[in-house]
């Protein structure tokens, strides 16, 4: 699914004729139809490596203008729908990517968006912004501090 979405955002095609590839294609099309088309107006990074100098690094699915705001965008596939309270670590991951982007590129990202689809094509979207996003940044930094304290 990620490969389909990456290639779609690059304006390229991708074809996997296996049974798994066919399921992934339909999941990706669901995310495109509901979360990307007419909502993503600018792409700044696609499968981009981000790092916070001296602290951490990772690869973000997408950075771009989503519904008018610069956002960290993460694609998730799932076997069954999720409840918001189950995906707190996803929010911390997006906050970490946002802080890394801000540190390196001088941006002020204050929004993360998870675009999720299950195998049965149930689409979910979770947005984190405002105070909730700031709290996620603080919680990520707290965990990072614990990690380095143990090392």
N, CA, C and O atoms as a GROMACS GRO file, in nm:
protein
  604
    1UNK      N    1   0.082  -0.119   0.000
    1UNK     CA    2   0.000   0.000   0.000
    1UNK      C    3   0.087   0.126   0.000
    1UNK      O    4   0.059   0.222  -0.072
    2UNK      N    5   0.192   0.124   0.081
    2UNK     CA    6   0.281   0.240   0.087
    2UNK      C    7   0.344   0.269  -0.049
    2UNK      O    8   0.357   0.385  -0.089
    3UNK      N    9   0.384   0.164  -0.120
    3UNK     CA   10   0.446   0.184  -0.251
    3UNK      C   11   0.347   0.247  -0.348
    3UNK      O   12   0.384   0.338  -0.423
    4UNK      N   13   0.224   0.201  -0.349
    4UNK     CA   14   0.121   0.261  -0.435
    4UNK      C   15   0.106   0.410  -0.402
    4UNK      O   16   0.102   0.493  -0.492
    5UNK      N   17   0.098   0.442  -0.273
    5UNK     CA   18   0.079   0.581  -0.232
    5UNK      C   19   0.201   0.667  -0.264
    5UNK      O   20   0.187   0.781  -0.308
    6UNK      N   21   0.319   0.612  -0.241
    6UNK     CA   22   0.442   0.686  -0.274
    6UNK      C   23   0.446   0.718  -0.423
    6UNK      O   24   0.471   0.832  -0.462
    7UNK      N   25   0.422   0.619  -0.505
    7UNK     CA   26   0.425   0.640  -0.650
    7UNK      C   27   0.313   0.734  -0.696
    7UNK      O   28   0.334   0.814  -0.787
    8UNK      N   29   0.197   0.724  -0.636
    8UNK     CA   30   0.087   0.814  -0.671
    8UNK      C   31   0.126   0.959  -0.644
    8UNK      O   32   0.104   1.047  -0.727
    9UNK      N   33   0.185   0.983  -0.527
    9UNK     CA   34   0.225   1.120  -0.491
    9UNK      C   35   0.336   1.173  -0.579
    9UNK      O   36   0.351   1.295  -0.594
   10UNK      N   37   0.414   1.084  -0.638
   10UNK     CA   38   0.519   1.124  -0.731
   10UNK      C   39   0.467   1.140  -0.874
   10UNK      O   40   0.540   1.182  -0.963
   11UNK      N   41   0.340   1.105  -0.895
   11UNK     CA   42   0.281   1.111  -1.029
   11UNK      C   43   0.321   0.995  -1.116
   11UNK      O   44   0.315   1.003  -1.239
   12UNK      N   45   0.361   0.886  -1.053
   12UNK     CA   46   0.401   0.766  -1.124
   12UNK      C   47   0.300   0.655  -1.098
   12UNK      O   48   0.215   0.668  -1.009
   13UNK      N   49   0.308   0.551  -1.172
   13UNK     CA   50   0.221   0.436  -1.148
   13UNK      C   51   0.296   0.324  -1.082
   13UNK      O   52   0.419   0.321  -1.081
   14UNK      N   53   0.220   0.230  -1.026
   14UNK     CA   54   0.280   0.111  -0.966
   14UNK      C   55   0.181  -0.002  -0.983
   14UNK      O   56   0.061   0.016  -0.960
   15UNK      N   57   0.229  -0.118  -1.022
   15UNK     CA   58   0.141  -0.231  -1.046
   15UNK      C   59   0.201  -0.356  -0.983
   15UNK      O   60   0.316  -0.392  -1.010
   16UNK      N   61   0.123  -0.422  -0.898
   16UNK     CA   62   0.160  -0.549  -0.837
   16UNK      C   63   0.040  -0.640  -0.858
   16UNK      O   64  -0.065  -0.620  -0.796
   17UNK      N   65   0.054  -0.739  -0.944
   17UNK     CA   66  -0.058  -0.824  -0.984
   17UNK      C   67  -0.083  -0.942  -0.890
   17UNK      O   68  -0.170  -1.025  -0.917
   18UNK      N   69  -0.009  -0.951  -0.781
   18UNK     CA   70  -0.033  -1.058  -0.685
   18UNK      C   71  -0.163  -1.030  -0.609
   18UNK      O   72  -0.215  -0.918  -0.613
   19UNK      N   73  -0.214  -1.131  -0.539
   19UNK     CA   74  -0.334  -1.111  -0.458
   19UNK      C   75  -0.310  -1.003  -0.352
   19UNK      O   76  -0.395  -0.917  -0.329
   20UNK      N   77  -0.194  -1.009  -0.287
   20UNK     CA   78  -0.160  -0.908  -0.186
   20UNK      C   79  -0.151  -0.770  -0.249
   20UNK      O   80  -0.198  -0.672  -0.192
   21UNK      N   81  -0.092  -0.762  -0.366
   21UNK     CA   82  -0.081  -0.635  -0.437
   21UNK      C   83  -0.216  -0.577  -0.474
   21UNK      O   84  -0.236  -0.456  -0.468
   22UNK      N   85  -0.308  -0.662  -0.511
   22UNK     CA   86  -0.442  -0.617  -0.546
   22UNK      C   87  -0.515  -0.558  -0.424
   22UNK      O   88  -0.581  -0.455  -0.435
   23UNK      N   89  -0.502  -0.624  -0.309
   23UNK     CA   90  -0.562  -0.572  -0.185
   23UNK      C   91  -0.499  -0.437  -0.150
   23UNK      O   92  -0.569  -0.342  -0.116
   24UNK      N   93  -0.366  -0.430  -0.158
   24UNK     CA   94  -0.295  -0.306  -0.126
   24UNK      C   95  -0.336  -0.193  -0.220
   24UNK      O   96  -0.351  -0.078  -0.176
   25UNK      N   97  -0.356  -0.223  -0.346
   25UNK     CA   98  -0.399  -0.121  -0.443
   25UNK      C   99  -0.534  -0.063  -0.405
   25UNK      O  100  -0.553   0.059  -0.410
   26UNK      N  101  -0.627  -0.148  -0.368
   26UNK     CA  102  -0.760  -0.099  -0.329
   26UNK      C  103  -0.754  -0.016  -0.201
   26UNK      O  104  -0.825   0.084  -0.188
   27UNK      N  105  -0.671  -0.057  -0.106
   27UNK     CA  106  -0.654   0.020   0.017
   27UNK      C  107  -0.594   0.158  -0.016
   27UNK      O  108  -0.640   0.260   0.036
   28UNK      N  109  -0.492   0.159  -0.101
   28UNK     CA  110  -0.429   0.286  -0.140
   28UNK      C  111  -0.529   0.376  -0.212
   28UNK      O  112  -0.533   0.497  -0.187
   29UNK      N  113  -0.609   0.319  -0.301
   29UNK     CA  114  -0.708   0.400  -0.373
   29UNK      C  115  -0.810   0.460  -0.277
   29UNK      O  116  -0.856   0.573  -0.298
   30UNK      N  117  -0.844   0.389  -0.174
   30UNK     CA  118  -0.936   0.441  -0.072
   30UNK      C  119  -0.874   0.563  -0.003
   30UNK      O  120  -0.942   0.664   0.019
   31UNK      N  121  -0.746   0.553   0.032
   31UNK     CA  122  -0.677   0.666   0.097
   31UNK      C  123  -0.664   0.783   0.001
   31UNK      O  124  -0.683   0.898   0.041
   32UNK      N  125  -0.634   0.756  -0.125
   32UNK     CA  126  -0.624   0.864  -0.224
   32UNK      C  127  -0.758   0.936  -0.237
   32UNK      O  128  -0.764   1.058  -0.231
   33UNK      N  129  -0.864   0.859  -0.254
   33UNK     CA  130  -0.997   0.918  -0.274
   33UNK      C  131  -1.045   0.999  -0.154
   33UNK      O  132  -1.106   1.104  -0.172
   34UNK      N  133  -1.018   0.952  -0.033
   34UNK     CA  134  -1.074   1.016   0.085
   34UNK      C  135  -0.978   1.115   0.152
   34UNK      O  136  -1.022   1.215   0.208
   35UNK      N  137  -0.847   1.088   0.146
   35UNK     CA  138  -0.753   1.169   0.223
   35UNK      C  139  -0.655   1.252   0.144
   35UNK      O  140  -0.592   1.342   0.200
   36UNK      N  141  -0.638   1.224   0.014
   36UNK     CA  142  -0.535   1.294  -0.063
   36UNK      C  143  -0.594   1.382  -0.173
   36UNK      O  144  -0.570   1.502  -0.176
   37UNK      N  145  -0.673   1.323  -0.262
   37UNK     CA  146  -0.729   1.402  -0.372
   37UNK      C  147  -0.813   1.517  -0.319
   37UNK      O  148  -0.895   1.500  -0.228
   38UNK      N  149  -0.792   1.635  -0.375
   38UNK     CA  150  -0.862   1.757  -0.339
   38UNK      C  151  -0.832   1.806  -0.197
   38UNK      O  152  -0.894   1.902  -0.151
   39UNK      N  153  -0.740   1.742  -0.128
   39UNK     CA  154  -0.705   1.783   0.008
   39UNK      C  155  -0.555   1.810   0.023
   39UNK      O  156  -0.514   1.892   0.105
   40UNK      N  157  -0.475   1.741  -0.054
   40UNK     CA  158  -0.330   1.759  -0.051
   40UNK      C  159  -0.293   1.850  -0.167
   40UNK      O  160  -0.299   1.809  -0.283
   41UNK      N  161  -0.254   1.973  -0.136
   41UNK     CA  162  -0.231   2.071  -0.241
   41UNK      C  163  -0.084   2.094  -0.273
   41UNK      O  164  -0.052   2.153  -0.376
   42UNK      N  165   0.004   2.050  -0.186
   42UNK     CA  166   0.148   2.069  -0.207
   42UNK      C  167   0.220   1.957  -0.136
   42UNK      O  168   0.183   1.918  -0.025
   43UNK      N  169   0.324   1.903  -0.200
   43UNK     CA  170   0.406   1.800  -0.138
   43UNK      C  171   0.547   1.854  -0.122
   43UNK      O  172   0.609   1.899  -0.219
   44UNK      N  173   0.598   1.850   0.001
   44UNK     CA  174   0.734   1.897   0.030
   44UNK      C  175   0.831   1.781   0.045
   44UNK      O  176   0.952   1.797   0.024
   45UNK      N  177   0.781   1.665   0.083
   45UNK     CA  178   0.866   1.549   0.100
   45UNK      C  179   0.784   1.422   0.093
   45UNK      O  180   0.675   1.415   0.149
   46UNK      N  181   0.836   1.322   0.022
   46UNK     CA  182   0.767   1.194   0.002
   46UNK      C  183   0.866   1.084   0.036
   46UNK      O  184   0.969   1.072  -0.030
   47UNK      N  185   0.837   1.003   0.139
   47UNK     CA  186   0.931   0.902   0.187
   47UNK      C  187   1.067   0.969   0.215
   47UNK      O  188   1.172   0.920   0.173
   48UNK      N  189   1.060   1.080   0.287
   48UNK     CA  190   1.179   1.162   0.312
   48UNK      C  191   1.243   1.126   0.446
   48UNK      O  192   1.174   1.105   0.546
   49UNK      N  193   1.374   1.120   0.446
   49UNK     CA  194   1.447   1.101   0.571
   49UNK      C  195   1.454   1.234   0.644
   49UNK      O  196   1.495   1.336   0.588
   50UNK      N  197   1.413   1.233   0.769
   50UNK     CA  198   1.420   1.352   0.854
   50UNK      C  199   1.507   1.319   0.975
   50UNK      O  200   1.510   1.205   1.021
   51UNK      N  201   1.577   1.419   1.025
   51UNK     CA  202   1.659   1.397   1.144
   51UNK      C  203   1.658   1.523   1.229
   51UNK      O  204   1.648   1.635   1.178
   52UNK      N  205   1.669   1.502   1.357
   52UNK     CA  206   1.689   1.612   1.451
   52UNK      C  207   1.837   1.602   1.486
   52UNK      O  208   1.879   1.504   1.548
   53UNK      N  209   1.917   1.702   1.447
   53UNK     CA  210   2.063   1.691   1.460
   53UNK      C  211   2.108   1.642   1.598
   53UNK      O  212   2.076   1.700   1.702
   54UNK      N  213   2.183   1.532   1.594
   54UNK     CA  214   2.242   1.476   1.714
   54UNK      C  215   2.150   1.393   1.800
   54UNK      O  216   2.194   1.338   1.901
   55UNK      N  217   2.020   1.382   1.764
   55UNK     CA  218   1.928   1.311   1.852
   55UNK      C  219   1.858   1.191   1.790
   55UNK      O  220   1.859   1.083   1.849
   56UNK      N  221   1.797   1.206   1.672
   56UNK     CA  222   1.722   1.096   1.614
   56UNK      C  223   1.698   1.121   1.466
   56UNK      O  224   1.715   1.232   1.416
   57UNK      N  225   1.656   1.015   1.398
   57UNK     CA  226   1.624   1.023   1.255
   57UNK      C  227   1.515   0.921   1.223
   57UNK      O  228   1.493   0.826   1.297
   58UNK      N  229   1.449   0.943   1.111
   58UNK     CA  230   1.346   0.850   1.066
   58UNK      C  231   1.302   0.888   0.926
   58UNK      O  232   1.348   0.986   0.868
   59UNK      N  233   1.211   0.808   0.873
   59UNK     CA  234   1.160   0.832   0.739
   59UNK      C  235   1.010   0.859   0.745
   59UNK      O  236   0.933   0.776   0.792
   60UNK      N  237   0.972   0.976   0.700
   60UNK     CA  238   0.832   1.018   0.704
   60UNK      C  239   0.764   0.981   0.572
   60UNK      O  240   0.826   0.987   0.466
   61UNK      N  241   0.637   0.942   0.578
   61UNK     CA  242   0.565   0.908   0.456
   61UNK      C  243   0.546   1.031   0.368
   61UNK      O  244   0.572   1.025   0.247
   62UNK      N  245   0.502   1.141   0.428
   62UNK     CA  246   0.471   1.260   0.348
   62UNK      C  247   0.475   1.385   0.434
   62UNK      O  248   0.432   1.383   0.550
   63UNK      N  249   0.527   1.492   0.378
   63UNK     CA  250   0.515   1.626   0.437
   63UNK      C  251   0.451   1.712   0.330
   63UNK      O  252   0.499   1.716   0.217
   64UNK      N  253   0.345   1.782   0.365
   64UNK     CA  254   0.279   1.864   0.265
   64UNK      C  255   0.167   1.947   0.319
   64UNK      O  256   0.137   1.945   0.439
   65UNK      N  257   0.104   2.022   0.230
   65UNK     CA  258  -0.012   2.105   0.264
   65UNK      C  259  -0.136   2.017   0.257
   65UNK      O  260  -0.177   1.973   0.150
   66UNK      N  261  -0.197   1.992   0.372
   66UNK     CA  262  -0.316   1.909   0.380
   66UNK      C  263  -0.428   1.993   0.440
   66UNK      O  264  -0.418   2.040   0.553
   67UNK      N  265  -0.534   2.010   0.365
   67UNK     CA  266  -0.646   2.096   0.407
   67UNK      C  267  -0.596   2.236   0.447
   67UNK      O  268  -0.647   2.296   0.541
   68UNK      N  269  -0.496   2.285   0.373
   68UNK     CA  270  -0.447   2.420   0.394
   68UNK      C  271  -0.338   2.438   0.497
   68UNK      O  272  -0.287   2.549   0.512
   69UNK      N  273  -0.300   2.333   0.568
   69UNK     CA  274  -0.197   2.342   0.672
   69UNK      C  275  -0.080   2.252   0.637
   69UNK      O  276  -0.099   2.142   0.585
   70UNK      N  277   0.042   2.299   0.666
   70UNK     CA  278   0.156   2.211   0.650
   70UNK      C  279   0.146   2.102   0.757
   70UNK      O  280   0.121   2.131   0.874
   71UNK      N  281   0.164   1.978   0.716
   71UNK     CA  282   0.142   1.867   0.808
   71UNK      C  283   0.237   1.752   0.779
   71UNK      O  284   0.286   1.734   0.668
   72UNK      N  285   0.260   1.674   0.884
   72UNK     CA  286   0.323   1.544   0.872
   72UNK      C  287   0.210   1.447   0.843
   72UNK      O  288   0.111   1.445   0.916
   73UNK      N  289   0.224   1.368   0.738
   73UNK     CA  290   0.117   1.276   0.698
   73UNK      C  291   0.172   1.134   0.699
   73UNK      O  292   0.277   1.106   0.641
   74UNK      N  293   0.101   1.047   0.767
   74UNK     CA  294   0.145   0.909   0.782
   74UNK      C  295   0.038   0.815   0.729
   74UNK      O  296  -0.080   0.828   0.762
   75UNK      N  297   0.079   0.721   0.646
   75UNK     CA  298  -0.012   0.620   0.591
   75UNK      C  299  -0.005   0.495   0.678
   75UNK      O  300   0.104   0.448   0.712
   76UNK      N  301  -0.120   0.442   0.714
   76UNK     CA  302  -0.124   0.321   0.795
   76UNK      C  303  -0.221   0.222   0.735
   76UNK      O  304  -0.331   0.259   0.692
   77UNK      N  305  -0.180   0.097   0.731
   77UNK     CA  306  -0.271  -0.010   0.693
   77UNK      C  307  -0.297  -0.091   0.819
   77UNK      O  308  -0.211  -0.102   0.906
   78UNK      N  309  -0.416  -0.148   0.826
   78UNK     CA  310  -0.453  -0.219   0.948
   78UNK      C  311  -0.544  -0.337   0.914
   78UNK      O  312  -0.610  -0.338   0.810
   79UNK      N  313  -0.544  -0.434   1.001
   79UNK     CA  314  -0.635  -0.547   0.983
   79UNK      C  315  -0.776  -0.514   1.029
   79UNK      O  316  -0.873  -0.567   0.976
   80UNK      N  317  -0.786  -0.426   1.128
   80UNK     CA  318  -0.918  -0.387   1.178
   80UNK      C  319  -0.915  -0.240   1.216
   80UNK      O  320  -0.808  -0.186   1.246
   81UNK      N  321  -1.030  -0.173   1.216
   81UNK     CA  322  -1.034  -0.032   1.253
   81UNK      C  323  -0.976  -0.007   1.392
   81UNK      O  324  -0.978  -0.095   1.478
   82UNK      N  325  -0.925   0.112   1.410
   82UNK     CA  326  -0.862   0.150   1.537
   82UNK      C  327  -0.946   0.256   1.609
   82UNK      O  328  -1.023   0.330   1.548
   83UNK      N  329  -0.929   0.260   1.739
   83UNK     CA  330  -0.984   0.369   1.818
   83UNK      C  331  -0.870   0.467   1.845
   83UNK      O  332  -0.754   0.427   1.855
   84UNK      N  333  -0.904   0.593   1.856
   84UNK     CA  334  -0.803   0.698   1.874
   84UNK      C  335  -0.709   0.669   1.992
   84UNK      O  336  -0.589   0.692   1.982
   85UNK      N  337  -0.764   0.620   2.101
   85UNK     CA  338  -0.682   0.597   2.220
   85UNK      C  339  -0.582   0.484   2.202
   85UNK      O  340  -0.494   0.466   2.287
   86UNK      N  341  -0.592   0.407   2.095
   86UNK     CA  342  -0.498   0.298   2.070
   86UNK      C  343  -0.375   0.342   1.990
   86UNK      O  344  -0.279   0.266   1.979
   87UNK      N  345  -0.376   0.462   1.936
   87UNK     CA  346  -0.271   0.501   1.841
   87UNK      C  347  -0.184   0.617   1.891
   87UNK      O  348  -0.130   0.693   1.811
   88UNK      N  349  -0.172   0.629   2.020
   88UNK     CA  350  -0.092   0.737   2.078
   88UNK      C  351   0.052   0.739   2.030
   88UNK      O  352   0.109   0.846   2.011
   89UNK      N  353   0.111   0.621   2.011
   89UNK     CA  354   0.251   0.618   1.965
   89UNK      C  355   0.264   0.672   1.822
   89UNK      O  356   0.368   0.728   1.788
   90UNK      N  357   0.161   0.655   1.740
   90UNK     CA  358   0.164   0.713   1.606
   90UNK      C  359   0.172   0.865   1.615
   90UNK      O  360   0.243   0.929   1.537
   91UNK      N  361   0.099   0.924   1.709
   91UNK     CA  362   0.101   1.069   1.726
   91UNK      C  363   0.239   1.116   1.772
   91UNK      O  364   0.287   1.220   1.727
   92UNK      N  365   0.302   1.040   1.861
   92UNK     CA  366   0.437   1.076   1.906
   92UNK      C  367   0.535   1.072   1.789
   92UNK      O  368   0.622   1.158   1.778
   93UNK      N  369   0.521   0.972   1.704
   93UNK     CA  370   0.607   0.960   1.586
   93UNK      C  371   0.591   1.083   1.495
   93UNK      O  372   0.690   1.138   1.446
   94UNK      N  373   0.467   1.125   1.472
   94UNK     CA  374   0.445   1.242   1.386
   94UNK      C  375   0.500   1.368   1.450
   94UNK      O  376   0.556   1.454   1.381
   95UNK      N  377   0.486   1.381   1.581
   95UNK     CA  378   0.541   1.497   1.651
   95UNK      C  379   0.694   1.499   1.638
   95UNK      O  380   0.753   1.606   1.619
   96UNK      N  381   0.756   1.382   1.647
   96UNK     CA  382   0.902   1.374   1.632
   96UNK      C  383   0.944   1.416   1.492
   96UNK      O  384   1.040   1.492   1.476
   97UNK      N  385   0.873   1.369   1.391
   97UNK     CA  386   0.905   1.408   1.254
   97UNK      C  387   0.885   1.558   1.235
   97UNK      O  388   0.964   1.624   1.168
   98UNK      N  389   0.779   1.611   1.292
   98UNK     CA  390   0.753   1.755   1.281
   98UNK      C  391   0.865   1.837   1.344
   98UNK      O  392   0.910   1.936   1.287
   99UNK      N  393   0.911   1.796   1.463
   99UNK     CA  394   1.020   1.869   1.529
   99UNK      C  395   1.148   1.860   1.447
   99UNK      O  396   1.222   1.958   1.438
  100UNK      N  397   1.174   1.744   1.388
  100UNK     CA  398   1.295   1.729   1.306
  100UNK      C  399   1.285   1.820   1.183
  100UNK      O  400   1.382   1.888   1.149
  101UNK      N  401   1.170   1.822   1.118
  101UNK     CA  402   1.152   1.909   1.001
  101UNK      C  403   1.170   2.055   1.041
  101UNK      O  404   1.238   2.131   0.971
  102UNK      N  405   1.110   2.094   1.151
  102UNK     CA  406   1.123   2.232   1.201
  102UNK      C  407   1.270   2.269   1.226
  102UNK      O  408   1.315   2.377   1.189
  103UNK      N  409   1.344   2.177   1.290
  103UNK     CA  410   1.483   2.205   1.325
  103UNK      C  411   1.571   2.222   1.202
  103UNK      O  412   1.658   2.309   1.200
  104UNK      N  413   1.550   2.139   1.100
  104UNK     CA  414   1.637   2.141   0.983
  104UNK      C  415   1.592   2.245   0.880
  104UNK      O  416   1.676   2.310   0.818
  105UNK      N  417   1.461   2.261   0.862
  105UNK     CA  418   1.410   2.347   0.754
  105UNK      C  419   1.350   2.479   0.802
  105UNK      O  420   1.306   2.560   0.720
  106UNK      N  421   1.348   2.502   0.933
  106UNK     CA  422   1.297   2.628   0.985
  106UNK      C  423   1.146   2.643   0.973
  106UNK      O  424   1.096   2.755   0.973
  107UNK      N  425   1.074   2.533   0.964
  107UNK     CA  426   0.928   2.538   0.956
  107UNK      C  427   0.868   2.540   1.097
  107UNK      O  428   0.940   2.528   1.196
  108UNK      N  429   0.739   2.555   1.105
  108UNK     CA  430   0.667   2.544   1.232
  108UNK      C  431   0.545   2.455   1.210
  108UNK      O  432   0.431   2.501   1.207
  109UNK      N  433   0.572   2.327   1.194
  109UNK     CA  434   0.464   2.230   1.172
  109UNK      C  435   0.389   2.210   1.303
  109UNK      O  436   0.449   2.189   1.408
  110UNK      N  437   0.258   2.218   1.294
  110UNK     CA  438   0.173   2.203   1.412
  110UNK      C  439   0.058   2.107   1.389
  110UNK      O  440  -0.045   2.114   1.457
  111UNK      N  441   0.075   2.017   1.292
  111UNK     CA  442  -0.034   1.926   1.258
  111UNK      C  443   0.020   1.794   1.204
  111UNK      O  444   0.116   1.791   1.127
  112UNK      N  445  -0.043   1.686   1.247
  112UNK     CA  446  -0.014   1.554   1.194
  112UNK      C  447  -0.144   1.488   1.152
  112UNK      O  448  -0.248   1.507   1.216
  113UNK      N  449  -0.138   1.412   1.044
  113UNK     CA  450  -0.258   1.345   0.991
  113UNK      C  451  -0.224   1.199   0.961
  113UNK      O  452  -0.128   1.170   0.890
  114UNK      N  453  -0.303   1.109   1.016
  114UNK     CA  454  -0.290   0.967   0.986
  114UNK      C  455  -0.402   0.931   0.892
  114UNK      O  456  -0.520   0.952   0.921
  115UNK      N  457  -0.365   0.875   0.778
  115UNK     CA  458  -0.461   0.826   0.679
  115UNK      C  459  -0.452   0.674   0.683
  115UNK      O  460  -0.350   0.616   0.644
  116UNK      N  461  -0.558   0.609   0.729
  116UNK     CA  462  -0.554   0.466   0.758
  116UNK      C  463  -0.665   0.393   0.681
  116UNK      O  464  -0.776   0.443   0.666
  117UNK      N  465  -0.632   0.274   0.635
  117UNK     CA  466  -0.732   0.191   0.569
  117UNK      C  467  -0.714   0.046   0.612
  117UNK      O  468  -0.601  -0.003   0.620
  118UNK      N  469  -0.825  -0.020   0.638
  118UNK     CA  470  -0.820  -0.163   0.673
  118UNK      C  471  -0.836  -0.248   0.547
  118UNK      O  472  -0.871  -0.197   0.440
  119UNK      N  473  -0.809  -0.375   0.561
  119UNK     CA  474  -0.817  -0.467   0.448
  119UNK      C  475  -0.956  -0.472   0.387
  119UNK      O  476  -0.972  -0.497   0.268
  120UNK      N  477  -1.059  -0.447   0.470
  120UNK     CA  478  -1.196  -0.446   0.418
  120UNK      C  479  -1.237  -0.307   0.370
  120UNK      O  480  -1.356  -0.279   0.352
  121UNK      N  481  -1.137  -0.220   0.348
  121UNK     CA  482  -1.153  -0.086   0.290
  121UNK      C  483  -1.230   0.011   0.379
  121UNK      O  484  -1.303   0.098   0.331
  122UNK      N  485  -1.214  -0.005   0.510
  122UNK     CA  486  -1.270   0.090   0.605
  122UNK      C  487  -1.167   0.202   0.625
  122UNK      O  488  -1.058   0.177   0.676
  123UNK      N  489  -1.202   0.322   0.585
  123UNK     CA  490  -1.111   0.436   0.592
  123UNK      C  491  -1.127   0.509   0.725
  123UNK      O  492  -1.238   0.530   0.774
  124UNK      N  493  -1.014   0.545   0.782
  124UNK     CA  494  -1.013   0.627   0.903
  124UNK      C  495  -0.909   0.737   0.888
  124UNK      O  496  -0.806   0.719   0.822
  125UNK      N  497  -0.938   0.849   0.949
  125UNK     CA  498  -0.845   0.962   0.948
  125UNK      C  499  -0.837   1.018   1.088
  125UNK      O  500  -0.938   1.044   1.153
  126UNK      N  501  -0.715   1.037   1.134
  126UNK     CA  502  -0.691   1.092   1.267
  126UNK      C  503  -0.600   1.214   1.252
  126UNK      O  504  -0.493   1.205   1.191
  127UNK      N  505  -0.642   1.325   1.308
  127UNK     CA  506  -0.563   1.448   1.303
  127UNK      C  507  -0.522   1.488   1.444
  127UNK      O  508  -0.601   1.477   1.537
  128UNK      N  509  -0.399   1.533   1.457
  128UNK     CA  510  -0.350   1.585   1.584
  128UNK      C  511  -0.296   1.724   1.557
  128UNK      O  512  -0.215   1.743   1.466
  129UNK      N  513  -0.340   1.821   1.636
  129UNK     CA  514  -0.293   1.959   1.620
  129UNK      C  515  -0.318   2.035   1.750
  129UNK      O  516  -0.375   1.982   1.844
  130UNK      N  517  -0.274   2.159   1.752
  130UNK     CA  518  -0.296   2.243   1.869
  130UNK      C  519  -0.230   2.189   1.994
  130UNK      O  520  -0.118   2.138   1.989
  131UNK      N  521  -0.300   2.200   2.105
  131UNK     CA  522  -0.247   2.158   2.235
  131UNK      C  523  -0.214   2.008   2.236
  131UNK      O  524  -0.115   1.968   2.297
  132UNK      N  525  -0.294   1.927   2.171
  132UNK     CA  526  -0.268   1.784   2.166
  132UNK      C  527  -0.136   1.754   2.094
  132UNK      O  528  -0.060   1.666   2.135
  133UNK      N  529  -0.108   1.829   1.988
  133UNK     CA  530   0.018   1.812   1.915
  133UNK      C  531   0.136   1.857   2.002
  133UNK      O  532   0.239   1.789   2.006
  134UNK      N  533   0.122   1.970   2.071
  134UNK     CA  534   0.229   2.016   2.160
  134UNK      C  535   0.257   1.914   2.271
  134UNK      O  536   0.372   1.889   2.304
  135UNK      N  537   0.152   1.856   2.327
  135UNK     CA  538   0.170   1.755   2.431
  135UNK      C  539   0.241   1.632   2.376
  135UNK      O  540   0.323   1.572   2.445
  136UNK      N  541   0.211   1.595   2.252
  136UNK     CA  542   0.278   1.481   2.188
  136UNK      C  543   0.428   1.510   2.172
  136UNK      O  544   0.510   1.421   2.191
  137UNK      N  545   0.463   1.633   2.136
  137UNK     CA  546   0.605   1.668   2.124
  137UNK      C  547   0.673   1.654   2.260
  137UNK      O  548   0.782   1.598   2.268
  138UNK      N  549   0.610   1.704   2.365
  138UNK     CA  550   0.669   1.696   2.499
  138UNK      C  551   0.683   1.550   2.544
  138UNK      O  552   0.785   1.512   2.602
  139UNK      N  553   0.582   1.468   2.517
  139UNK     CA  554   0.589   1.327   2.556
  139UNK      C  555   0.698   1.254   2.477
  139UNK      O  556   0.769   1.171   2.533
  140UNK      N  557   0.712   1.286   2.348
  140UNK     CA  558   0.819   1.223   2.271
  140UNK      C  559   0.955   1.261   2.330
  140UNK      O  560   1.041   1.175   2.347
  141UNK      N  561   0.974   1.389   2.362
  141UNK     CA  562   1.102   1.434   2.419
  141UNK      C  563   1.128   1.370   2.555
  141UNK      O  564   1.242   1.339   2.588
  142UNK      N  565   1.023   1.349   2.634
  142UNK     CA  566   1.038   1.282   2.763
  142UNK      C  567   1.088   1.139   2.742
  142UNK      O  568   1.179   1.093   2.811
  143UNK      N  569   1.028   1.070   2.646
  143UNK     CA  570   1.070   0.932   2.617
  143UNK      C  571   1.211   0.927   2.559
  143UNK      O  572   1.288   0.837   2.590
  144UNK      N  573   1.244   1.025   2.476
  144UNK     CA  574   1.378   1.032   2.421
  144UNK      C  575   1.481   1.052   2.532
  144UNK      O  576   1.587   0.990   2.532
  145UNK      N  577   1.448   1.138   2.628
  145UNK     CA  578   1.535   1.162   2.742
  145UNK      C  579   1.554   1.033   2.823
  145UNK      O  580   1.665   1.002   2.867
  146UNK      N  581   1.445   0.960   2.843
  146UNK     CA  582   1.455   0.831   2.916
  146UNK      C  583   1.545   0.735   2.840
  146UNK      O  584   1.626   0.665   2.901
  147UNK      N  585   1.532   0.731   2.711
  147UNK     CA  586   1.615   0.642   2.629
  147UNK      C  587   1.762   0.675   2.646
  147UNK      O  588   1.844   0.586   2.673
  148UNK      N  589   1.796   0.803   2.632
  148UNK     CA  590   1.938   0.841   2.641
  148UNK      C  591   1.992   0.831   2.783
  148UNK      O  592   2.112   0.815   2.802
  149UNK      N  593   1.904   0.841   2.882
  149UNK     CA  594   1.946   0.826   3.021
  149UNK      C  595   1.986   0.682   3.050
  149UNK      O  596   2.077   0.657   3.129
  150UNK      N  597   1.919   0.588   2.985
  150UNK     CA  598   1.947   0.445   3.004
  150UNK      C  599   2.069   0.399   2.929
  150UNK      O  600   2.134   0.302   2.969
  151UNK      N  601   2.103   0.466   2.820
  151UNK     CA  602   2.213   0.422   2.733
  151UNK      C  603   2.348   0.446   2.796
  151UNK      O  604   2.451   0.415   2.736
   0.00000   0.00000   0.00000
